[in-house]
Amino acid sequence: MNNHVVDIMAFGAHPDDVECASAGTLLIAKDNGAKIILVDITRGGLGSFGTVNQRTEEAKKAAMMLGAKKRIQLNFIDGQIVNNRDSQIKIIELIRFYRPKIILANAFIDRHPDHNNAANLIKDASFFSGLKNIETHYKGVKQLPYRPSAVYHYIQDLMIKPDVVIDISNVFPEKMKVILAYKSQFQDSEDSSPVGIKNLLKQIENSNQIFGRNVNVAFAEGFTKSTYIAAKDIQELF
């Protein structure tokens, strides 16, 4: 049984990871009728700005703007994401329950160690989710094995050569509004240093311009892949 409850499940190590790196892609998918669910692995308790409760409320607002069906916060300890079987089981349970076609996750190489660890955790859990000898139960029901069609890793803080870029030119202003839903991070913060939080918005804009330039569009988001891209015809890729 491969019926999909959602089309895209987007994981982030912290609230706002998904929005900063892939909000444009999700906005386009939403406009095309995709069913989206967001998962924050931690609630961002180590963040320098805002409280956990503030960030949770901001995350709910951003999810509404993205048209997500639901936002789940797993309460892993911020700064201590580990890729072990206990952590994988929690991810596998969600994958098997929601059966997404596509999974988005953090980059394998990034500025924050949690991002790197989350990338490997999601990649491995996505594979193990398809093995029948790993038994899981969710909401009291034994689950069937299920593996998503593709796992993509959005490029966030460090410049990585993408495998795929998505043209977000038409929704770029809307993407930036979604990011600004995190008021504690981007509007109330007093960190205006050259690498500070206020300059992160400019970094996002510049990165999206660089990815866009490579495919002759104004703005694009970049992704790497940890699974093969399947197509019946090479023309499907275009």
Protein Blocks (a to p, Z undefined) as FASTA:
>chain_A
ZZdfbfbdcddfbghklmmmmmmmmmmmmmnopacddddfbgolmpcghcfklmmmmmmm
mmmmnopabdcdehiaehiaccdfklmmmmmmmmmmnopabdcdddfbdfblklmmmmmm
mmmmmmmmmpmklccdeehiacdddddfbdcdddfkbccddfbdcdfklmmmmmmmmmmm
mmmlmmmpccfcfklmklmmmmmmmmmmmmmmmnopabdcddddfbdcddfbfklmZZ
